[in-house]
Amino acid sequence: MSETRQAAPRRGTNLPRMGDFNLTVIVDAIRRSSGGLSRVELSGIVGLSPQTVSNISRRLLDQKLIVEAGKEGHGPGKPRTILRLNPQGMYAVGVHLDPALTTFVLLDLVGAVVAQARIRTPGVNDPASVMSTIAEQIESLIAGAGVDRSRIAGLGVAAPGPIDLARGSVVDPPLLAGWDRVELREALSAATGFTVLVDKDVTSAAVAETWAGGPSGAGSFIFMYMGTGIGCGLVLNDEVVRGTSGNAGEIGHIMVDPDGPACDCGRRGCVKSSCIPQVLVAEAVRGGILDAGPAGNLAERFGALCDKADDGDAAAAAILDRAAVLVARAASVVANGLDVERVVFGGPFWSRLSERYLAVVPDLINQDSAARLIHSIEVVGTGVGEDVGAIGAACLVLEHMLAPRAQRLLLDA
């Protein structure tokens, strides 16, 4: 997979750039182990010579990215020193830019949230004002956490797609009027002094799952992002797939209901015209389930629909249950196309849907699985939590610095 992100020149950090593939393979192996690994175990797992593992481990210890965490031994022989990631060895800031709410997190190296904040997105149609506020909030977050700024590797920004990764800009995102071709990376790098990475919110969510989701973030899976729209992050063999331009996972025009509402693409029954929150709220208004008053906040209106369904309103429940079926159809199309082992659901609207969806979606996806006679497809909720977009944005930085990728391939150190 080619790397299309181009980070701005590094500023504001003393951390060296790490391009050694073998180094990232070792970091990844340690990160994925629950209790740490010895040098001997690492050599066996990653297929490198003991001397190479020892040399790279010394580099990582010198950079404070790993620590020696005691000794373990069973039976005769010298006890082995266990290596673990040093949570304080590197930090990353993440921002999830949403039309209604902007979320900020500061992560440590193991993906744990050190500090977080949320604000209503100010003057959403004024990009300069929003970015100025974002920069101020970032400085406040760092100061409040008491983290050494030199240990912060960079800033990640998750935004609604489409994204121009080459320029670090958003391209006419829905519900963000005035944001077409706004170069987030350049502006925020200048305002904060950090290297900035910009990616789609759905891709960022998939990255978050691989770094901080636990077992649900391993192997090959799709991340069904349930937000203002519905998108899909893709992970194959532990590597996030971004596509030619970085905009993989746009599933809004998968047809899930031939008799469904007309879509702006000219067809009927697409995901974006049939089962996104705005469509479900509008259907509830037409059916008299919700008042036809001011539109208000989408999250509040959607929450009211979910409340009615949870309280036993049969009509409200029918709207959400039908949406679950349609979303399962879309997920099945992607899962079959990629032959994944898992479908992970998450995003800002997921918590209100999780119980209802997990009761029906797993069976539907497995019934439609082309490989069902060979393997089942696990369907789970995210292991990251509600702030998966912002956490994913910070994880973009960790992934960029430390994830083993094909383009890093070098001869053994």
C-alpha positions as CSV (number, residue, x, y, z in Angstrom):
1,M,0.0,0.0,0.0
2,S,1.5,3.4,-1.0
3,E,1.7,6.1,1.6
4,T,-0.3,9.2,0.5
5,R,-0.1,11.2,3.6
6,Q,2.6,13.9,3.6
7,A,3.2,15.4,7.0
8,A,4.4,19.0,7.4
9,P,8.0,19.4,8.6
10,R,8.4,18.3,12.2
11,R,8.4,21.0,14.8
12,G,7.9,21.1,18.6
13,T,9.4,17.6,19.3
14,N,12.8,16.1,20.0
15,L,11.7,12.6,19.0
16,P,13.7,11.2,16.1
17,R,11.9,10.0,13.0
18,M,11.7,6.2,13.0
19,G,11.9,4.6,9.5
20,D,13.4,1.2,10.4
21,F,10.9,-1.5,9.5
22,N,12.6,-4.0,11.9
23,L,12.2,-1.5,14.8
24,T,8.5,-1.0,14.1
25,V,8.0,-4.8,13.9
26,I,9.5,-5.1,17.4
27,V,7.5,-2.3,18.8
28,D,4.3,-3.8,17.3
29,A,5.1,-7.2,18.8
30,I,5.7,-5.7,22.3
31,R,2.5,-3.6,22.0
32,R,0.4,-6.6,21.1
33,S,1.6,-8.7,24.0
34,S,-0.5,-8.3,27.2
35,G,2.4,-8.7,29.6
36,G,5.5,-7.8,27.6
37,L,8.1,-10.0,25.9
38,S,11.7,-11.0,26.5
39,R,14.4,-10.5,23.8
40,V,14.5,-14.2,23.2
41,E,10.7,-14.3,22.8
42,L,10.9,-11.3,20.4
43,S,13.5,-13.0,18.3
44,G,11.3,-16.1,17.9
45,I,8.1,-14.0,17.1
46,V,9.5,-11.5,14.6
47,G,12.1,-13.8,12.9
48,L,15.1,-11.6,13.6
49,S,18.5,-12.6,15.0
50,P,19.0,-12.3,18.7
51,Q,21.8,-9.7,18.0
52,T,19.4,-7.6,15.8
53,V,16.7,-7.7,18.5
54,S,19.2,-6.8,21.2
55,N,20.5,-3.8,19.1
56,I,17.0,-2.5,18.4
57,S,15.9,-3.0,22.0
58,R,18.8,-0.8,23.1
59,R,17.8,1.9,20.7
60,L,14.2,1.8,22.0
61,L,15.4,1.9,25.6
62,D,17.6,4.8,24.9
63,Q,14.6,6.6,23.3
64,K,12.5,5.7,26.3
65,L,9.9,4.1,24.2
66,I,10.2,0.8,26.0
67,V,11.2,-0.1,29.6
68,E,12.7,-3.2,31.3
69,A,9.9,-4.4,33.5
70,G,11.3,-7.0,35.8
71,K,12.5,-10.5,35.1
72,E,10.8,-13.8,34.6
73,G,12.2,-17.3,34.7
74,H,11.0,-20.9,35.1
75,G,13.3,-23.7,35.9
76,P,17.1,-23.6,35.3
77,G,18.8,-20.8,33.4
78,K,19.1,-17.1,33.7
79,P,15.8,-15.2,34.2
80,R,14.7,-13.2,31.1
81,T,14.2,-9.5,31.2
82,I,10.7,-8.4,30.1
83,L,10.3,-5.5,27.8
84,R,7.2,-3.4,27.7
85,L,6.1,-0.2,26.1
86,N,6.7,2.9,28.2
87,P,3.4,4.8,28.3
88,Q,5.2,8.1,29.0
89,G,7.7,7.5,26.1
90,M,5.5,9.2,23.5
91,Y,2.2,11.1,23.4
92,A,-0.1,12.2,20.6
93,V,-2.9,14.7,20.4
94,G,-6.1,13.9,18.5
95,V,-8.9,16.1,17.4
96,H,-12.3,15.0,15.9
97,L,-13.8,17.8,13.9
98,D,-17.6,17.4,13.7
99,P,-20.2,20.0,12.6
100,A,-21.7,20.0,16.1
101,L,-19.0,18.9,18.5
102,T,-15.3,19.0,18.5
103,T,-13.5,16.4,20.7
104,F,-9.9,16.5,21.9
105,V,-7.8,13.8,23.5
106,L,-4.2,13.3,24.6
107,L,-3.0,9.7,24.3
108,D,0.1,8.0,25.7
109,L,2.1,5.4,23.8
110,V,-0.2,2.5,24.8
111,G,-3.3,4.3,23.6
112,A,-4.6,5.3,27.0
113,V,-6.4,8.6,27.3
114,V,-4.4,11.0,29.5
115,A,-6.7,14.0,29.0
116,Q,-9.8,14.9,27.0
117,A,-12.2,17.7,26.3
118,R,-15.3,18.5,24.2
119,I,-16.6,21.8,23.0
120,R,-19.5,22.8,20.7
121,T,-17.9,23.6,17.3
122,P,-17.8,27.4,17.3
123,G,-18.8,29.3,14.2
124,V,-18.8,26.1,12.2
125,N,-19.0,28.0,8.9
126,D,-15.9,30.1,9.8
127,P,-12.9,27.7,9.3
128,A,-10.3,30.3,10.6
129,S,-12.2,30.8,13.8
130,V,-12.7,27.1,14.4
131,M,-9.0,26.3,13.8
132,S,-7.9,29.1,16.2
133,T,-10.2,27.7,18.9
134,I,-8.8,24.2,18.2
135,A,-5.2,25.4,18.7
136,E,-6.2,27.1,22.0
137,Q,-7.9,24.0,23.3
138,I,-4.9,21.9,22.4
139,E,-2.6,24.1,24.4
140,S,-5.0,24.1,27.3
141,L,-5.2,20.3,27.2
142,I,-1.5,19.8,27.2
143,A,-0.9,22.3,30.0
144,G,-3.6,20.7,32.1
145,A,-2.2,17.3,31.7
146,G,1.3,18.4,32.7
147,V,2.9,16.5,29.8
148,D,6.4,17.4,28.5
149,R,5.6,19.0,25.1
150,S,8.8,17.5,23.6
151,R,7.4,14.0,24.1
152,I,4.4,14.8,21.9
153,A,5.0,13.2,18.5
154,G,2.3,15.1,16.7
155,L,-1.4,16.1,16.2
156,G,-3.9,14.0,14.3
157,V,-7.2,15.4,13.0
158,A,-10.2,13.3,12.0
159,A,-12.7,15.1,9.8
160,P,-15.7,14.2,7.6
161,G,-14.6,13.0,4.1
162,P,-13.8,13.4,1.4
163,I,-10.2,14.2,2.3
164,D,-7.3,15.3,0.1
165,L,-4.5,13.5,1.9
166,A,-1.8,15.0,-0.3
167,R,-2.8,18.5,0.8
168,G,-4.2,17.6,4.2
169,S,-7.5,19.3,3.3
170,V,-11.2,18.6,3.5
171,V,-13.0,18.6,0.2
172,D,-16.6,19.9,0.4
173,P,-17.6,17.9,3.5
174,P,-21.3,17.5,4.2
175,L,-22.7,19.9,6.9
176,L,-19.5,22.0,6.9
177,A,-20.4,24.9,4.6
178,G,-17.4,27.0,3.7
179,W,-14.9,24.2,4.3
180,D,-14.2,23.2,0.7
181,R,-10.4,22.8,0.2
182,V,-9.6,24.1,3.6
183,E,-6.0,23.0,4.3
184,L,-6.3,21.8,7.9
185,R,-2.8,20.3,8.1
186,E,-1.0,23.5,7.1
187,A,-3.1,25.8,9.2
188,L,-3.0,23.7,12.4
189,S,0.7,22.9,12.0
190,A,1.5,26.7,11.8
191,A,-0.8,27.3,14.8
192,T,0.5,24.6,17.1
193,G,4.0,23.8,16.0
194,F,3.2,20.1,15.7
195,T,3.5,17.8,12.8
196,V,-0.2,17.3,11.7
197,L,-1.8,14.3,10.0
198,V,-5.4,14.6,8.6
199,D,-7.6,11.6,7.8
200,K,-11.2,10.7,7.4
201,D,-13.1,10.1,10.6
202,V,-14.1,6.5,9.5
203,T,-10.5,5.7,8.8
204,S,-9.4,7.2,12.1
205,A,-11.9,5.1,13.9
206,A,-10.4,1.9,12.3
207,V,-6.9,3.1,13.3
208,A,-8.2,3.6,16.9
209,E,-9.5,0.1,17.0
210,T,-6.1,-1.4,15.9
211,W,-4.2,0.6,18.5
212,A,-6.6,0.8,21.5
213,G,-9.5,-1.6,20.8
214,G,-8.0,-4.8,22.2
215,P,-8.9,-8.1,20.6
216,S,-11.5,-6.5,18.3
217,G,-8.7,-4.5,16.6
218,A,-6.6,-7.5,15.4
219,G,-6.5,-9.2,12.1
220,S,-8.9,-8.3,9.3
221,F,-12.1,-6.3,10.0
222,I,-14.4,-3.5,8.8
223,F,-15.3,-0.7,11.2
224,M,-18.9,0.4,10.6
225,Y,-18.9,4.0,11.7
226,M,-22.3,5.2,12.9
227,G,-22.4,8.9,12.9
228,T,-24.1,11.7,11.1
229,G,-23.5,9.5,8.1
230,I,-22.5,5.9,7.9
231,G,-19.0,5.0,6.7
232,C,-16.7,2.1,6.8
233,G,-13.0,1.8,7.9
234,L,-11.1,-1.1,6.4
235,V,-8.3,-3.2,8.0
236,L,-6.7,-6.2,6.4
237,N,-4.1,-8.3,8.1
238,D,-3.6,-5.6,10.8
239,E,-3.0,-2.8,8.2
240,V,-5.4,0.0,7.6
241,V,-6.5,0.3,3.9
242,R,-7.0,3.8,2.7
243,G,-7.3,3.4,-1.1
244,T,-5.8,5.3,-3.9
245,S,-6.7,8.8,-2.6
246,G,-7.3,7.9,1.0
247,N,-11.1,7.8,0.7
248,A,-11.8,4.1,0.9
249,G,-14.9,3.1,2.8
250,E,-17.5,5.4,1.3
251,I,-20.5,3.1,1.4
252,G,-23.3,5.7,1.2
253,H,-24.3,4.6,-2.3
254,I,-24.5,0.8,-1.6
255,M,-28.1,0.0,-2.4
256,V,-29.8,-1.8,0.5
257,D,-33.5,-1.3,-0.3
258,P,-34.7,-1.4,-4.0
259,D,-38.0,0.1,-3.0
260,G,-36.5,2.7,-0.6
261,P,-36.3,6.5,-0.8
262,A,-34.7,8.3,-3.8
263,C,-31.1,9.1,-3.3
264,D,-29.2,12.1,-4.7
265,C,-27.3,9.7,-7.0
266,G,-30.5,9.1,-8.9
267,R,-31.1,5.6,-7.6
268,R,-33.4,4.4,-4.8
269,G,-32.6,2.8,-1.4
270,C,-29.0,3.7,-0.9
271,V,-27.5,3.7,2.6
272,K,-27.5,7.5,2.8
273,S,-31.1,7.8,1.7
274,S,-32.4,4.9,3.8
275,C,-30.7,4.4,7.2
276,I,-28.6,7.3,8.3
277,P,-29.9,9.2,11.5
278,Q,-31.3,12.2,9.6
279,V,-33.4,9.9,7.4
280,L,-34.7,7.9,10.4
281,V,-35.6,11.1,12.3
282,A,-37.4,12.5,9.3
283,E,-39.4,9.2,9.0
284,A,-40.3,9.5,12.7
285,V,-41.6,13.0,12.1
286,R,-43.7,11.9,9.1
287,G,-45.1,9.1,11.2
288,G,-46.1,11.4,14.1
289,I,-43.6,9.7,16.4
290,L,-41.6,12.9,16.8
291,D,-42.9,16.5,16.8
292,A,-42.5,18.4,13.6
293,G,-41.1,21.4,15.4
294,P,-37.6,23.0,14.9
295,A,-35.1,20.5,13.7
296,G,-32.8,21.1,16.7
297,N,-29.7,19.1,17.3
298,L,-29.6,15.9,15.4
299,A,-28.1,13.9,18.3
300,E,-30.9,15.1,20.5
301,R,-33.6,14.3,18.0
302,F,-32.1,10.9,17.3
303,G,-31.8,10.3,21.0
304,A,-35.5,11.1,21.4
305,L,-36.4,8.5,18.8
306,C,-34.3,5.9,20.5
307,D,-35.9,6.8,23.9
308,K,-39.3,6.2,22.4
309,A,-38.2,2.8,21.0
310,D,-36.7,1.8,24.3
311,D,-39.9,2.8,26.2
312,G,-41.9,0.4,24.0
313,D,-43.2,2.6,21.2
314,A,-43.7,0.0,18.5
315,A,-43.5,2.4,15.6
316,A,-40.3,3.9,16.8
317,A,-38.8,0.5,17.4
318,A,-39.9,-0.6,13.8
319,I,-37.9,2.3,12.3
320,L,-34.7,1.4,14.2
321,D,-35.2,-2.4,13.6
322,R,-35.6,-1.9,9.9
323,A,-32.5,0.3,9.8
324,A,-30.6,-2.5,11.5
325,V,-31.5,-4.8,8.7
326,L,-30.4,-2.3,6.0
327,V,-27.1,-1.6,7.8
328,A,-26.5,-5.3,8.0
329,R,-27.0,-5.6,4.3
330,A,-24.4,-2.9,3.6
331,A,-21.9,-4.4,6.1
332,S,-22.4,-7.8,4.4
333,V,-21.5,-6.4,1.0
334,V,-18.2,-5.0,2.3
335,A,-17.5,-8.1,4.5
336,N,-18.0,-10.4,1.6
337,G,-15.9,-8.3,-0.8
338,L,-12.9,-8.3,1.6
339,D,-13.4,-11.7,3.4
340,V,-12.9,-10.3,6.8
341,E,-13.2,-12.1,10.1
342,R,-14.9,-9.3,12.1
343,V,-17.3,-6.4,11.8
344,V,-16.8,-3.8,14.5
345,F,-19.5,-1.1,15.1
346,G,-18.8,2.3,16.7
347,G,-19.1,6.0,16.4
348,P,-21.1,8.8,18.1
349,F,-24.5,7.2,17.6
350,W,-23.5,3.7,18.3
351,S,-24.2,3.6,22.0
352,R,-27.9,4.3,21.4
353,L,-28.1,1.5,18.9
354,S,-25.8,-1.1,20.2
355,E,-28.2,-3.4,22.2
356,R,-30.8,-3.4,19.4
357,Y,-28.3,-3.9,16.5
358,L,-26.3,-6.6,18.2
359,A,-29.5,-8.6,18.8
360,V,-30.1,-9.0,15.1
361,V,-27.2,-7.9,12.9
362,P,-24.7,-10.7,13.7
363,D,-27.1,-13.4,12.4
364,L,-28.0,-11.3,9.3
365,I,-24.4,-10.8,8.4
366,N,-23.5,-14.4,8.9
367,Q,-26.5,-15.6,6.9
368,D,-25.3,-13.4,4.0
369,S,-21.6,-14.4,4.3
370,A,-20.2,-16.0,1.2
371,A,-17.6,-17.8,3.3
372,R,-20.1,-19.0,6.1
373,L,-19.2,-22.7,5.5
374,I,-15.5,-21.9,6.1
375,H,-15.6,-19.3,8.9
376,S,-18.1,-17.2,10.8
377,I,-17.9,-13.4,11.1
378,E,-17.7,-11.9,14.5
379,V,-19.8,-8.8,15.1
380,V,-18.9,-6.6,18.0
381,G,-19.1,-3.1,19.4
382,T,-16.0,-1.0,19.5
383,G,-13.5,-1.6,22.3
384,V,-12.5,2.1,22.2
385,G,-15.6,3.9,23.4
386,E,-17.5,7.0,22.4
387,D,-14.5,9.2,21.5
388,V,-13.3,6.7,18.9
389,G,-12.9,9.5,16.3
390,A,-10.6,11.7,18.4
391,I,-8.8,8.7,19.8
392,G,-8.3,7.5,16.2
393,A,-7.0,10.9,15.2
394,A,-4.3,10.6,17.9
395,C,-3.6,7.0,16.9
396,L,-2.9,8.3,13.4
397,V,0.3,9.8,14.8
398,L,1.3,6.6,16.6
399,E,0.5,4.5,13.5
400,H,2.6,6.8,11.3
401,M,5.5,6.7,13.7
402,L,5.5,3.1,14.9
403,A,3.3,0.8,12.8
404,P,5.1,-1.6,10.5
405,R,4.3,-0.9,6.9
406,A,5.6,-2.3,3.6
407,Q,7.4,0.9,2.6
408,R,9.5,0.8,5.7
409,L,11.2,-2.5,4.6
410,L,15.0,-2.3,5.2
411,L,17.8,-4.8,5.6
412,D,18.2,-6.1,9.2
413,A,19.9,-3.5,11.4
